[in-house]
Amino acid sequence: MLSVLIPCQEDDILLFPTLKSIFVNQFGLQDFEVLLICSDSIHVSENVKQFPVQIHSGVFKGQAQALNWGLERTRGDIVCTTKPGCVVASNWLSEITRFLQYNPEVDGVGGPVLPCWEYGTKTQRLASQIFHEEQRFPDSVTFLKIDNYQGLLHATNSAFRKEVLKPLKFDESFSYDYDFDICWKMLQKGNRLAYNPEMKVRYIFPLSMYNLLNRYYCWGRENVILRRRYSYQTGLKPHLYAPYHIVRSLLQPSSFISRKNRLRLVQHLAFNLGRINGMTAHIEHNTSQH
């Protein structure tokens, strides 16, 4: 049995397309469950309640805490994670099952997060496209390495064997990068994780520009914290990548800067401000697994 966990701390308006896509999957209703874990401030609409989901509300300080709470209440042997705004492919659940059945040595699997053109405003669609371009998802099945970001399992599109995930849990100190942290933690313990390009979701970014930029700020901050925690060194390239795009955009005449490039510019600015904050943050090194 599969258990699908969806933490809902924001963007509750995007729950409907997510649940709709899950329940049109070519998968028996008796073979999976969906747990929606909401902050008590979230209003769950009647459109959402029409789906056979378990709705839990509580005081959760973040997505990781909500997921850990839900993890204790799952019945499935495989725990899948996604978020409001994710439109999963019609074979998402069956592809997860197929891949893990044919690869019993793999403890977790994830796939690409593709642009979504079906829902949202133009800004949301552009943000989704920019995100997909910058992640550089692999085109083939890839087994993850601890010194590489490419192919890491995003919480928007991942699945783990519960017997491996439950003892480790998600790190509740992260707002968003708890998914990358759990990947590196598992890899350090010797677990095997895989990226499967056939396990697809499309992602609708938040409508609010504040929420979008806050997300990039947190990503920048937590990116640095993760690298410091795991002593992951890659030279100057990661530090110069985002500033390069900012400078390149600023040097172009304004009439040649497209709406997409302007959005990319402000996202990179938010990301770099977060990186600066992350460089001064106190961290606990993950030394227990070395």
Secondary structure, DSSP 8 states (H G I E B T S, - for coil): -EEEEEEESS-GGGHHHHHHHHHTSSS-GGGEEEEEEEETT----HHHHTS--EEEEE--SSHHHHHHHHHTT---SEEEE--TTEEE-TTHHHHHHHHHHH-TT--EEE--EEE--SSS-HHHHHHHHHHHHHHT--SS-EE--TT--TT---TTSEEEEHHHHHHH---TT-SSTHHHHHHHHHHHTT--EEE-TTS-EEE---S-HHHHHHHHHHHHHHHHHHHHHTT---TTHHHHHHHHHHHHHHHS-GGG--HHHHHHHHHHHHHHHHHHHHHHS------TT-
